[in-house]
Amino acid sequence: MPRTAPLAGALALVLVTAPASASSAGPADDTLPGGAPPVPAALQPPPGNVLHAVLKARGVQLYECKRSMWQPLEPAASLTGTTVDPARKVTAVHFRGPAWVSDQDGSMVQGIDPVTVPSTAGAPQILYKATGNRGGGLFGAVTYIQRLDTTGGAAPSTSCGGNDPVAVPFRAVFRFFTKKPS
């Protein structure tokens, strides 16, 4: 098989998981593939940020009972996807912080100041501002993180009591942005 086959496969994954307008923060009608709802305007990164990577997450959102209400404790998810330029396959983990770490190069980014928009299919969609970047790899220059197209992961609708956490399965698409090159 020619050496270009893996690159072509990675590029195809980017094209499938990222909308055509994803090379910039994009307009409010920016949609995800497969008929997913549009990306709300509130979740768009500021101008000057460009799409860096698209990763699909699969994991659980852990909730704990506090004051007789379910409160988010932490996510635990595996992510797989591709970078945009150059296109290459990447994997990562997502956990408390919220934080994302590349299991290939050790780079990390943490998210702060979440802007949330409700989702009818699960946990809210979110835009985080990046902080605490570590390393020069996948997440070293990330400026914003979107969590979109969530399925599952919402807090249980049952009443709570006791100290045992509850794990709720979820899936989502995470899009990582960096500053547009000058």
C-alpha positions as CSV (number, residue, x, y, z in Angstrom):
1,M,0.0,0.0,0.0
2,P,1.4,3.4,-0.8
3,R,2.5,5.7,2.0
4,T,-0.2,8.2,1.1
5,A,-3.0,5.9,2.1
6,P,-2.8,6.6,5.8
7,L,-2.8,10.4,5.2
8,A,-5.7,10.1,2.8
9,G,-7.6,8.1,5.4
10,A,-6.9,10.7,8.1
11,L,-7.9,13.5,5.7
12,A,-11.2,11.7,4.9
13,L,-11.9,11.5,8.7
14,V,-11.4,15.2,9.0
15,L,-13.7,15.9,6.1
16,V,-16.4,13.5,7.6
17,T,-16.2,14.9,11.2
18,A,-15.6,18.6,10.4
19,P,-18.0,20.8,8.5
20,A,-16.7,22.6,5.5
21,S,-16.8,26.0,7.3
22,A,-14.7,24.6,10.3
23,S,-11.4,26.1,9.1
24,S,-12.4,29.2,11.1
25,A,-14.7,29.9,14.0
26,G,-17.4,29.9,11.3
27,P,-20.9,31.5,11.3
28,A,-23.7,30.6,13.6
29,D,-25.1,28.1,11.1
30,D,-22.0,26.0,11.2
31,T,-23.3,22.4,11.3
32,L,-21.9,19.0,12.2
33,P,-22.1,16.1,9.8
34,G,-24.9,13.6,9.7
35,G,-27.6,16.1,10.2
36,A,-26.5,17.1,13.7
37,P,-27.9,20.5,14.8
38,P,-26.1,23.7,14.0
39,V,-23.4,25.0,16.3
40,P,-25.0,27.7,18.4
41,A,-23.5,31.2,18.0
42,A,-22.8,31.3,21.8
43,L,-20.4,28.3,21.3
44,Q,-18.3,29.9,18.5
45,P,-14.7,30.8,19.4
46,P,-13.8,34.5,18.8
47,P,-12.6,35.5,15.4
48,G,-8.9,34.7,14.8
49,N,-9.2,31.0,16.0
50,V,-9.0,28.1,13.6
51,L,-10.0,24.5,13.8
52,H,-7.0,22.4,14.9
53,A,-8.4,19.0,15.6
54,V,-11.7,17.0,15.8
55,L,-12.0,14.1,18.2
56,K,-15.0,11.9,19.0
57,A,-15.4,11.0,22.7
58,R,-16.9,8.0,24.3
59,G,-17.0,7.6,28.0
60,V,-18.9,8.4,31.2
61,Q,-19.9,11.5,33.1
62,L,-19.7,10.8,36.8
63,Y,-22.2,12.4,39.2
64,E,-22.3,12.6,43.0
65,C,-25.1,13.3,45.3
66,K,-24.8,16.7,47.1
67,R,-27.6,18.4,49.0
68,S,-30.0,15.8,47.6
69,M,-29.1,16.8,44.0
70,W,-26.9,15.1,41.3
71,Q,-23.8,17.3,40.8
72,P,-21.2,16.6,38.1
73,L,-18.1,15.0,39.6
74,E,-15.9,14.4,36.5
75,P,-15.8,13.0,33.0
76,A,-13.8,10.0,32.0
77,A,-13.6,9.5,28.2
78,S,-11.4,8.2,25.4
79,L,-11.1,10.4,22.3
80,T,-10.0,9.5,18.8
81,G,-9.9,11.7,15.7
82,T,-7.6,13.8,13.5
83,T,-5.7,17.0,13.3
84,V,-6.6,19.4,10.4
85,D,-3.2,20.6,9.1
86,P,-1.4,18.3,8.7
87,A,-4.0,15.6,8.9
88,R,-2.9,12.8,11.3
89,K,-4.7,10.4,13.6
90,V,-4.7,11.4,17.2
91,T,-5.9,9.9,20.5
92,A,-6.4,11.5,23.9
93,V,-8.2,11.1,27.3
94,H,-10.6,13.5,29.0
95,F,-10.9,13.8,32.7
96,R,-11.5,16.1,35.7
97,G,-10.4,19.6,35.3
98,P,-11.8,19.5,32.7
99,A,-8.6,18.5,31.0
100,W,-7.6,16.7,27.9
101,V,-4.2,14.9,27.5
102,S,-2.7,13.4,24.4
103,D,-1.7,9.8,25.1
104,Q,0.7,10.1,22.1
105,D,2.8,13.2,23.1
106,G,1.7,14.1,26.7
107,S,0.5,17.6,25.8
108,M,-2.4,18.8,27.8
109,V,-5.0,21.6,27.9
110,Q,-7.5,22.5,30.6
111,G,-10.7,24.4,30.0
112,I,-12.2,27.3,32.0
113,D,-15.1,29.7,31.8
114,P,-17.6,27.3,30.2
115,V,-20.4,28.7,28.1
116,T,-23.2,26.1,27.9
117,V,-26.2,25.5,25.6
118,P,-28.7,22.8,26.5
119,S,-28.9,19.7,24.3
120,T,-32.0,17.7,23.7
121,A,-30.0,14.5,23.4
122,G,-27.9,14.6,26.6
123,A,-25.4,16.7,28.5
124,P,-25.1,20.4,27.5
125,Q,-23.0,21.6,24.6
126,I,-20.1,23.7,25.8
127,L,-17.4,26.2,24.7
128,Y,-14.4,26.3,27.1
129,K,-11.5,28.8,27.0
130,A,-8.2,27.0,27.2
131,T,-5.8,27.5,30.0
132,G,-3.0,25.6,31.5
133,N,-1.6,24.3,28.2
134,R,1.4,21.9,28.6
135,G,3.8,20.7,26.0
136,G,4.2,21.5,22.3
137,G,2.2,18.6,20.9
138,L,-1.5,18.2,20.1
139,F,-2.9,20.4,22.9
140,G,0.1,22.8,23.4
141,A,-1.4,25.7,21.5
142,V,-5.1,25.1,21.9
143,T,-7.1,28.3,22.7
144,Y,-10.7,27.0,22.7
145,I,-12.5,23.7,23.1
146,Q,-16.1,22.9,21.9
147,R,-18.1,20.0,23.1
148,L,-20.8,19.4,20.6
149,D,-23.3,16.8,19.4
150,T,-23.7,15.3,22.9
151,T,-25.6,12.0,23.4
152,G,-26.2,10.9,27.0
153,G,-24.2,12.2,29.9
154,A,-27.0,14.2,31.5
155,A,-27.6,14.0,35.2
156,P,-29.9,11.2,36.3
157,S,-33.5,12.3,36.6
158,T,-34.0,10.1,39.7
159,S,-33.6,11.5,43.3
160,C,-30.3,10.8,44.9
161,G,-29.1,9.8,48.3
162,G,-26.0,8.2,49.7
163,N,-22.3,8.6,48.7
164,D,-21.9,6.3,45.7
165,P,-21.2,8.2,42.4
166,V,-23.2,7.3,39.3
167,A,-21.7,6.9,35.9
168,V,-23.8,8.0,32.9
169,P,-22.5,7.0,29.4
170,F,-22.0,9.7,26.9
171,R,-20.7,10.5,23.4
172,A,-19.7,13.8,22.0
173,V,-17.6,15.6,19.4
174,F,-14.8,17.8,20.7
175,R,-13.3,20.5,18.4
176,F,-10.0,22.1,19.4
177,F,-9.1,25.5,18.1
178,T,-5.8,27.4,17.9
179,K,-4.9,31.0,17.0
180,K,-5.0,31.7,13.3
181,P,-1.4,31.9,12.0
182,S,-0.3,35.4,11.0
